[in-house]
Amino acid sequence: MRCLQLLKAAGTVMMTAALVVVPAHTASAQNNSSAQDDPGPRVVGGTRAAQGEFPWMVRLSMGCGGSMLTNQLVLTAAHCVGSTGNNSSITATVGVVDLQDTTAIKRTSNYVHRSATYGTSTGGDWALIRLSSPITGVATLPITTTTAYDTGLFTVAGWGAATEGGAQQRYLLKAQVPYVDDVTCRDASSYYSDLIFAAELCAGKMDTGGVDTCQGDSGGPMFRRDANNAWIQVGVVSHGEGCARPSAPGVYTQVSTFATAIKSAADSLGGGTGPGPTCGPFTNANNVNIADSPGAAVSSTVTASACTGNASTASRVAVDIKHTYRGDLVIDLIAPDGSAYRLKNSSSSDGADNVITTYTVNASSEVKNGAWKLQVKDVYAQDIGFIDSWSLTL
């Protein structure tokens, strides 16, 4: 990987710092023990993420970030890992914003697949880490398969440094970075002269700087909303010149370019969730009020039609639920035959607002066509909300 100065090589700090250009492997040597105890915002231009806001975020023990591609595969940067092969040395932390939270889910790795084109003129700074066992019910972050989402305003997140050369963070931070076109990025300075237009995306505030990813954010996702208002990953934190400097945007692996290769690798690892969904999305945008506890569960229905065969092992359920205390909620997907698939359990400690995310469900035992329901139950008193919309892709 290019390393002129510092390279953001460790987690993904959803922030506003620019990538540091230091070999990822070097930066990745920083581990969680260096995380600061101060709970205040640290990412340059970033703010604290709420618990459950980005449930597919992953912190890797070598000091990089990643995202849950499936319930057993983590998508990260090639420069964060060694060669392809058996590997049991990496620990993935999932499900928390506070790295010291005792409820964190942890899994060790058992295999790494590193992009074969990484380090070539083709580019390809991406890798997959297969975990020792699947994480039941974990939220996943789909990757884009089209260039349609490769511009606009992106979100980044991670536990990386808040300042160039600074310490790693204890709390997950987030920020937004605007797209920078290839030519502007390439001409920003000599550092970017070898930008690979077909394999890399640039993002950051050219005029002012102050927002970017940094050391410790490598491998983490850059993402945005798709046409169905669901999160979709468009980039992988790769490298950059310093952190959050003016005229020094961050450089991200262009996921759309490598989507086919990523899917092929996921399928071959056996830790993937199989073929992706092919029918839908089917959407219900009618509001449904959620009764306060101890009221009955409520549901919203979509009817799948003109599909063939059974649902995918990676069916996607994109939900937009407005609620003033999302920890009150239990959410299930109900198949046409009445089978229930748990998407979310309640948690008395999760007091953040709303559930706006995409879940992946193995519904391969179900016939696609028929009436599917999103069922929501409020199990604690006081706070209320409603199902705003949801969509199902089989």
GUTOR-502251 format. One record per residue (C-alpha): x, y, z. Coordinates in steps of 0.2 Angstrom, whole numbers, padded with zeros to 4 digits, always signed. Layout:
<nodes>
XYZ/...
</nodes>
This chain:
<nodes>
+0000+0000+0000/+0006+0017-0003/+0014+0025+0012/+0021+0042+0011/+0018+0049+0028/+0005+0041+0039/-0007+0028+0034/-0023+0026+0043/-0021+0008+0047/-0032+0004+0061/-0050+0004+0065/-0062+0015+0057/-0065+0032+0065/-0080+0040+0059/-0073+0056+0060/-0066+0070+0052/-0048+0067+0051/-0039+0063+0036/-0030+0047+0033/-0013+0046+0039/+0000+0039+0028/+0009+0026+0037/+0009+0007+0032/-0007+0000+0038/+0002-0014+0046/+0013-0002+0056/-0002+0008+0062/-0012-0008+0065/+0001-0012+0079/-0009+0000+0090/-0021-0009+0100/-0036-0006+0111/-0025-0004+0127/-0021+0014+0120/-0039+0019+0119/-0043+0034+0129/-0054+0034+0144/-0061+0051+0141/-0079+0049+0134/-0079+0066+0125/-0078+0067+0106/-0061+0064+0099/-0062+0061+0081/-0058+0077+0071/-0075+0084+0067/-0083+0068+0073/-0096+0065+0087/-0100+0050+0097/-0111+0036+0089/-0125+0030+0099/-0126+0012+0105/-0134+0002+0091/-0133+0016+0078/-0120+0006+0067/-0122-0012+0074/-0112-0019+0060/-0096-0010+0065/-0081-0021+0070/-0065-0017+0079/-0051-0028+0075/-0037-0033+0088/-0023-0027+0076/-0029-0010+0077/-0040-0009+0062/-0059-0007+0058/-0071-0017+0048/-0089-0021+0045/-0099-0037+0046/-0102-0042+0028/-0111-0058+0034/-0114-0066+0051/-0096-0074+0050/-0086-0063+0038/-0078-0046+0041/-0074-0035+0027/-0058-0025+0030/-0043-0018+0021/-0029-0029+0014/-0016-0018+0022/-0023-0023+0039/-0019-0042+0037/-0005-0053+0031/-0007-0066+0017/-0021-0077+0012/-0023-0093+0023/-0027-0099+0040/-0026-0086+0054/-0032-0088+0072/-0023-0072+0079/-0036-0059+0076/-0050-0055+0088/-0066-0046+0082/-0076-0035+0094/-0094-0032+0088/-0110-0025+0095/-0104-0010+0106/-0098+0008+0104/-0088+0007+0120/-0073-0005+0118/-0074-0008+0137/-0092-0013+0137/-0093-0030+0145/-0108-0035+0133/-0097-0034+0118/-0097-0050+0107/-0080-0056+0103/-0074-0069+0090/-0057-0075+0085/-0053-0077+0067/-0049-0094+0058/-0045-0088+0040/-0040-0073+0030/-0043-0069+0012/-0032-0055+0005/-0036-0047-0012/-0025-0055-0025/-0024-0038-0034/-0019-0028-0019/-0002-0019-0022/-0004-0020-0041/-0009-0007-0054/-0027-0014-0052/-0028-0009-0034/-0039-0019-0022/-0036-0014-0004/-0049-0026+0004/-0049-0042+0013/-0061-0054+0022/-0058-0061+0039/-0068-0077+0043/-0073-0079+0061/-0072-0095+0071/-0091-0096+0072/-0106-0086+0065/-0114-0072+0076/-0132-0076+0078/-0143-0061+0074/-0129-0049+0070/-0133-0034+0059/-0124-0034+0042/-0119-0020+0030/-0122-0024+0012/-0110-0018-0001/-0114-0008-0016/-0114-0017-0033/-0116-0001-0043/-0107+0015-0045/-0124+0024-0042/-0119+0027-0024/-0101+0032-0027/-0104+0051-0025/-0113+0062-0013/-0111+0063+0006/-0103+0048+0015/-0103+0043+0033/-0087+0036+0041/-0085+0028+0059/-0071+0021+0069/-0061+0020+0085/-0045+0028+0077/-0035+0043+0082/-0044+0060+0084/-0028+0069+0079/-0014+0065+0067/-0002+0053+0076/-0014+0053+0091/-0020+0039+0102/-0034+0026+0098/-0051+0030+0105/-0062+0020+0117/-0079+0026+0110/-0085+0024+0092/-0085+0041+0083/-0094+0046+0067/-0093+0060+0054/-0098+0064+0037/-0086+0067+0022/-0091+0074+0005/-0086+0065-0011/-0071+0072-0020/-0069+0069-0039/-0055+0059-0045/-0046+0073-0055/-0047+0085-0040/-0041+0072-0029/-0026+0067-0040/-0021+0085-0042/-0022+0089-0024/-0004+0086-0021/+0010+0074-0027/+0005+0061-0014/-0011+0058-0024/-0002+0057-0041/-0004+0038-0043/-0023+0038-0038/-0031+0023-0046/-0047+0030-0054/-0056+0014-0056/-0051+0007-0039/-0051+0021-0027/-0063+0035-0020/-0059+0051-0012/-0068+0060+0001/-0065+0075+0013/-0067+0094+0015/-0055+0101+0002/-0056+0119+0007/-0056+0117+0026/-0050+0100+0031/-0056+0095+0048/-0066+0080+0044/-0058+0063+0039/-0053+0046+0045/-0036+0043+0053/-0024+0030+0060/-0033+0016+0068/-0048+0018+0055/-0041+0007+0041/-0052-0006+0035/-0068+0002+0042/-0082+0006+0030/-0087+0022+0021/-0106+0021+0019/-0122+0030+0014/-0140+0028+0011/-0146+0019-0004/-0162+0021-0014/-0172+0012+0000/-0165+0023+0013/-0154+0008+0020/-0136+0009+0024/-0124+0002+0010/-0105+0002+0010/-0097+0011-0004/-0079+0012+0002/-0065+0004+0014/-0054+0016+0023/-0037+0014+0014/-0025+0028+0015/-0021+0047+0014/-0010+0061+0017/-0010+0066+0036/-0027+0067+0045/-0040+0080+0041/-0028+0092+0032/-0035+0104+0019/-0033+0099+0001/-0029+0081+0007/-0044+0070+0006/-0045+0052+0012/-0043+0038+0000/-0055+0023+0000/-0056+0007-0009/-0070+0008-0022/-0081-0006-0017/-0092-0006-0032/-0076-0011-0043/-0073-0026-0032/-0090-0031-0027/-0090-0047-0038/-0073-0052-0032/-0078-0049-0014/-0094-0059-0016/-0085-0073-0025/-0072-0074-0010/-0086-0074+0003/-0094-0088-0006/-0078-0098-0007/-0074-0096+0011/-0090-0105+0017/-0092-0091+0030/-0103-0082+0018/-0122-0083+0019/-0123-0090+0001/-0131-0082-0014/-0138-0064-0011/-0156-0059-0013/-0163-0058-0030/-0181-0053-0028/-0188-0036-0022/-0187-0025-0012/-0205-0025-0007/-0209-0010+0004/-0223-0004+0016/-0222+0014+0020/-0238+0015+0029/-0235+0021+0047/-0240+0008+0061/-0241+0014+0079/-0232+0003+0091/-0243+0001+0107/-0234+0004+0123/-0231-0010+0135/-0240-0021+0140/-0249-0019+0123/-0249-0032+0109/-0237-0034+0096/-0240-0024+0080/-0236-0029+0062/-0233-0021+0045/-0235-0033+0029/-0227-0034+0012/-0233-0046-0001/-0219-0054-0011/-0225-0059-0029/-0218-0064-0045/-0203-0072-0037/-0197-0090-0039/-0190-0103-0027/-0185-0100-0009/-0178-0085+0000/-0160-0081+0000/-0148-0086+0014/-0144-0067+0015/-0162-0060+0014/-0162-0041+0018/-0174-0033+0030/-0172-0014+0030/-0181-0005+0044/-0185+0013+0049/-0194+0013+0066/-0196+0029+0075/-0196+0027+0094/-0189+0037+0109/-0181+0022+0118/-0177+0008+0105/-0171-0003+0119/-0189-0006+0123/-0192-0015+0106/-0192-0033+0101/-0192-0035+0082/-0196-0051+0072/-0198-0055+0053/-0213-0067+0051/-0213-0078+0036/-0229-0082+0026/-0230-0099+0035/-0229-0091+0052/-0211-0094+0056/-0202-0081+0066/-0185-0074+0063/-0178-0063+0077/-0170-0047+0071/-0168-0038+0087/-0170-0041+0106/-0174-0028+0119/-0161-0020+0130/-0165-0009+0145/-0148-0001+0143/-0150+0005+0125/-0159+0022+0127/-0155+0029+0110/-0169+0034+0098/-0175+0024+0083/-0170+0008+0074/-0164+0013+0056/-0154-0002+0050/-0153-0017+0038/-0154-0034+0045/-0148-0050+0036/-0158-0066+0038/-0156-0084+0032/-0174-0087+0026/-0169-0101+0014/-0181-0113+0021/-0196-0101+0016/-0204-0099-0001/-0202-0081-0007/-0220-0078-0013/-0232-0073+0001/-0236-0061+0015/-0222-0057+0026/-0223-0047+0042/-0212-0035+0052/-0218-0038+0069/-0213-0026+0083/-0217-0027+0102/-0214-0014+0115/-0209-0023+0131/-0206-0009+0143/-0218+0005+0148/-0218+0024+0144/-0209+0027+0128/-0218+0025+0112/-0216+0026+0093/-0221+0019+0076/-0215+0009+0061/-0211+0022+0048/-0207+0010+0034/-0198-0006+0030/-0193-0016+0015/-0189-0034+0011/-0177-0041-0002/-0178-0060-0004/
</nodes>
